[in-house]
Amino acid sequence: MNNSKKEIWLASGLRTPFVKENKELESIGAVDLSVAVLNQMKRKEQLNPDYVAWGTVVPNLEYSNIARDAVLESEVNDETIAFTTTMACSTSLLSTLQLASMLKDTEVGIAGGVESMSNVQMGLSNKTSKWIKRFPKLKGFFNKLKWLGGLFKFKLYIPPGVNRVTGKSMGQHAEITAQRLNIDREAQDKLALRSHQNYFKAKEKGFFEDLVFPAFNVLEDLIPRKNTSLEKLGTLKPVFDRKSGNGTLTAGNSTLFTDGAAGVWVAGKDRIDELKTGYKAQLVDWEMAGVNIEEEGILMSPSFAIPRLLERNNLTYDDVDLWEIHEAFASQVLSTISNLENKTHLKKVGTASEMGKFPIEKLNPNGSSIAIGHPFGATGARILSQTIKELHQMGKGKKALVSVCADGGLGAVALIEN
């Protein structure tokens, strides 16, 4: 929530092309992807940020503050303050809100994030790590010989890809929510198809040309599928519930593991005019929420944050001219909309206003994560840059709402106006 009432502005940044894991960017690590974005953003604007707030979701032993490492390896001045943040898929939306809370009127920063799913690191179990670290302290041949017995308990740690508390993946949780809210398969496939179709409509108009730069010999996004169809999507088998006969989430209506990085500019009122890009918008307000995972669904926090944000700003759903809801899964988007239109749910949220029917025709007009891809730490910045440019094209006085859900029953939403 923007308690400070400071005048904070956003400007579209840049991103690498997004590609499927273990493909064209498999040899490029998260730091190098981040450096590429920072360099391109500084070169394009000829402006050095006072701050870099950057994030990644999957940890790596090669760095702890990836933001600072990226700054030191980039063309950004070493004097730039850089810090790392994370909140699962909301990471680079969170980094934007953190800068918005920190910046003075005379300061400017870059928020963003990265994910290199091709380079998810395997490690040693804690017991194996402790066993190895004991060796240098051992004295005497027999103690070292005894130590070797631990070799039979040697164990790797492989990131399980599930929520630590529930033991379920995001897909499994999304499947549970979809079945509880009766989100059917056809509706999910239609939304997924729409994401690809909208992406290519935007691409043909040149929408992404000044938002995406060629990087590491990759010229463009490689995940969108121009030849997909409802019939092709309908042939895919459920991934997260294969046994009950009720599974609806497939590889076609879910996001893919993705490599990529993205950044967005955040500026105080006295610095925004220094940015040359014409794509600028004011960050009006924001809201975050946390929910009970088992009761509400692990990705359903935006259905709590959105009504609170709109009521505080005296807005209905239709008053918002552009909706950008991150597509982790088509079912998650449709589940969110289902909750937003449910009066019982809104009563639980604590809002009293009549919000109306959700205007789905205003949703993700240039495609979203199902089509483009979802590098966890980069998605928020990617969505913000697209939103700001689309608002610019729509004309003055238009409002947009950006929503990104996150693992752990968390999420963040932002209200933007040009």
Solvent accessible surface area in square Angstrom, and as a share of the most:
residue,aa,sasa,rsa
1,M,94,0.42
2,N,7,0.03
3,N,115,0.59
4,S,68,0.44
5,K,156,0.66
6,K,53,0.22
7,E,67,0.30
8,I,1,0.01
9,W,50,0.18
10,L,0,0.00
11,A,0,0.00
12,S,8,0.05
13,G,4,0.03
14,L,14,0.07
15,R,7,0.03
16,T,0,0.00
17,P,0,0.00
18,F,0,0.00
19,V,0,0.00
20,K,89,0.38
21,E,41,0.18
22,N,85,0.43
23,K,107,0.45
24,E,94,0.42
25,L,1,0.00
26,E,91,0.41
27,S,98,0.63
28,I,29,0.15
29,G,24,0.23
30,A,8,0.06
31,V,24,0.14
32,D,69,0.36
33,L,0,0.00
34,S,0,0.00
35,V,20,0.11
36,A,17,0.13
37,V,0,0.00
38,L,0,0.00
39,N,19,0.10
40,Q,54,0.24
41,M,1,0.00
42,K,41,0.17
43,R,113,0.41
44,K,91,0.38
45,E,4,0.02
46,Q,129,0.57
47,L,21,0.10
48,N,37,0.19
49,P,1,0.00
50,D,51,0.27
51,Y,32,0.12
52,V,0,0.00
53,A,0,0.00
54,W,0,0.00
55,G,0,0.00
56,T,15,0.09
57,V,44,0.25
58,V,32,0.19
59,P,109,0.69
60,N,28,0.14
61,L,155,0.77
62,E,146,0.65
63,Y,36,0.14
64,S,109,0.70
65,N,53,0.27
66,I,0,0.00
67,A,0,0.00
68,R,72,0.26
69,D,47,0.24
70,A,0,0.00
71,V,0,0.00
72,L,87,0.43
73,E,109,0.49
74,S,18,0.12
75,E,80,0.36
76,V,3,0.02
77,N,69,0.35
78,D,82,0.42
79,E,147,0.66
80,T,4,0.02
81,I,98,0.50
82,A,11,0.08
83,F,49,0.20
84,T,47,0.27
85,T,14,0.08
86,T,81,0.47
87,M,23,0.10
88,A,19,0.15
89,C,15,0.09
90,S,0,0.00
91,T,0,0.00
92,S,0,0.00
93,L,0,0.00
94,L,23,0.11
95,S,0,0.00
96,T,1,0.00
97,L,6,0.03
98,Q,58,0.26
99,L,0,0.00
100,A,1,0.00
101,S,70,0.45
102,M,85,0.38
103,L,1,0.00
104,K,133,0.57
105,D,46,0.24
106,T,80,0.47
107,E,30,0.13
108,V,0,0.00
109,G,0,0.00
110,I,0,0.00
111,A,0,0.00
112,G,0,0.00
113,G,0,0.00
114,V,0,0.00
115,E,1,0.01
116,S,11,0.07
117,M,20,0.09
118,S,23,0.15
119,N,57,0.29
120,V,52,0.30
121,Q,61,0.27
122,M,111,0.50
123,G,19,0.18
124,L,65,0.32
125,S,20,0.13
126,N,120,0.61
127,K,173,0.73
128,T,5,0.03
129,S,34,0.22
130,K,121,0.51
131,W,22,0.08
132,I,69,0.35
133,K,134,0.57
134,R,128,0.47
135,F,80,0.33
136,P,108,0.68
137,K,166,0.70
138,L,44,0.22
139,K,168,0.71
140,G,46,0.45
141,F,140,0.58
142,F,158,0.66
143,N,78,0.40
144,K,79,0.34
145,L,91,0.45
146,K,167,0.71
147,W,44,0.15
148,L,87,0.43
149,G,41,0.39
150,G,17,0.17
151,L,100,0.50
152,F,186,0.77
153,K,171,0.72
154,F,92,0.38
155,K,132,0.56
156,L,90,0.45
157,Y,115,0.44
158,I,106,0.54
159,P,50,0.32
160,P,87,0.55
161,G,63,0.61
162,V,59,0.34
163,N,13,0.07
164,R,231,0.84
165,V,131,0.75
166,T,30,0.17
167,G,47,0.45
168,K,64,0.27
169,S,22,0.14
170,M,42,0.19
171,G,2,0.02
172,Q,69,0.31
173,H,7,0.03
174,A,4,0.03
175,E,5,0.02
176,I,85,0.43
177,T,7,0.04
178,A,1,0.01
179,Q,69,0.31
180,R,113,0.41
181,L,40,0.20
182,N,131,0.67
183,I,20,0.10
184,D,82,0.42
185,R,54,0.20
186,E,99,0.45
187,A,37,0.28
188,Q,0,0.00
189,D,5,0.03
190,K,102,0.43
191,L,9,0.04
192,A,0,0.00
193,L,25,0.13
194,R,68,0.25
195,S,3,0.02
196,H,1,0.01
197,Q,88,0.39
198,N,14,0.07
199,Y,5,0.02
200,F,28,0.12
201,K,121,0.51
202,A,4,0.03
203,K,70,0.30
204,E,123,0.55
205,K,174,0.74
206,G,18,0.17
207,F,8,0.04
208,F,14,0.06
209,E,141,0.63
210,D,51,0.26
211,L,5,0.02
212,V,20,0.11
213,F,18,0.07
214,P,87,0.55
215,A,7,0.05
216,F,77,0.32
217,N,156,0.80
218,V,7,0.04
219,L,134,0.67
220,E,75,0.34
221,D,11,0.06
222,L,81,0.41
223,I,9,0.05
224,P,18,0.12
225,R,78,0.28
226,K,139,0.59
227,N,109,0.56
228,T,20,0.12
229,S,31,0.20
230,L,54,0.27
231,E,130,0.58
232,K,103,0.44
233,L,3,0.02
234,G,45,0.43
235,T,106,0.61
236,L,68,0.34
237,K,169,0.72
238,P,38,0.24
239,V,51,0.29
240,F,61,0.25
241,D,29,0.15
242,R,182,0.66
243,K,198,0.84
244,S,67,0.43
245,G,73,0.71
246,N,91,0.47
247,G,11,0.10
248,T,19,0.11
249,L,0,0.00
250,T,0,0.00
251,A,53,0.41
252,G,1,0.01
253,N,0,0.00
254,S,8,0.05
255,T,28,0.16
256,L,45,0.22
257,F,108,0.45
258,T,0,0.00
259,D,0,0.00
260,G,0,0.00
261,A,0,0.00
262,A,1,0.01
263,G,1,0.01
264,V,0,0.00
265,W,2,0.01
266,V,0,0.00
267,A,0,0.00
268,G,0,0.00
269,K,95,0.40
270,D,81,0.42
271,R,42,0.15
272,I,11,0.06
273,D,123,0.64
274,E,81,0.36
275,L,3,0.01
276,K,135,0.57
277,T,16,0.09
278,G,46,0.44
279,Y,38,0.15
280,K,46,0.20
281,A,0,0.00
282,Q,55,0.25
283,L,2,0.01
284,V,45,0.26
285,D,5,0.03
286,W,17,0.06
287,E,24,0.11
288,M,76,0.34
289,A,12,0.09
290,G,54,0.52
291,V,23,0.13
292,N,79,0.41
293,I,33,0.17
294,E,121,0.54
295,E,119,0.53
296,E,16,0.07
297,G,7,0.07
298,I,1,0.00
299,L,7,0.03
300,M,3,0.01
301,S,0,0.00
302,P,3,0.02
303,S,0,0.00
304,F,16,0.07
305,A,0,0.00
306,I,0,0.00
307,P,0,0.00
308,R,85,0.31
309,L,0,0.00
310,L,0,0.00
311,E,50,0.22
312,R,81,0.30
313,N,40,0.21
314,N,137,0.70
315,L,21,0.10
316,T,49,0.28
317,Y,0,0.00
318,D,84,0.43
319,D,66,0.34
320,V,0,0.00
321,D,37,0.19
322,L,3,0.02
323,W,0,0.00
324,E,1,0.00
325,I,2,0.01
326,H,0,0.00
327,E,3,0.01
328,A,6,0.05
329,F,16,0.07
330,A,0,0.00
331,S,1,0.00
332,Q,6,0.03
333,V,0,0.00
334,L,27,0.14
335,S,1,0.00
336,T,1,0.01
337,I,15,0.08
338,S,39,0.25
339,N,11,0.06
340,L,0,0.00
341,E,71,0.32
342,N,68,0.35
343,K,152,0.64
344,T,103,0.60
345,H,12,0.05
346,L,18,0.09
347,K,168,0.71
348,K,116,0.49
349,V,8,0.05
350,G,60,0.58
351,T,15,0.08
352,A,100,0.78
353,S,48,0.31
354,E,120,0.54
355,M,2,0.01
356,G,39,0.38
357,K,162,0.69
358,F,7,0.03
359,P,9,0.05
360,I,78,0.40
361,E,120,0.54
362,K,48,0.20
363,L,1,0.01
364,N,2,0.01
365,P,43,0.27
366,N,11,0.05
367,G,0,0.00
368,S,0,0.00
369,S,0,0.00
370,I,4,0.02
371,A,0,0.00
372,I,0,0.00
373,G,1,0.01
374,H,4,0.02
375,P,0,0.00
376,F,39,0.16
377,G,0,0.00
378,A,0,0.00
379,T,0,0.00
380,G,0,0.00
381,A,0,0.00
382,R,2,0.01
383,I,0,0.00
384,L,0,0.00
385,S,8,0.05
386,Q,2,0.01
387,T,0,0.00
388,I,0,0.00
389,K,7,0.03
390,E,28,0.12
391,L,0,0.00
392,H,87,0.39
393,Q,104,0.46
394,M,66,0.30
395,G,27,0.26
396,K,174,0.74
397,G,42,0.40
398,K,68,0.29
399,K,51,0.22
400,A,0,0.00
401,L,0,0.00
402,V,0,0.00
403,S,1,0.00
404,V,0,0.00
405,C,1,0.01
406,A,0,0.00
407,D,46,0.24
408,G,29,0.28
409,G,0,0.00
410,L,69,0.34
411,G,0,0.00
412,A,0,0.00
413,V,0,0.00
414,A,0,0.00
415,L,3,0.01
416,I,0,0.00
417,E,50,0.23
418,N,25,0.13
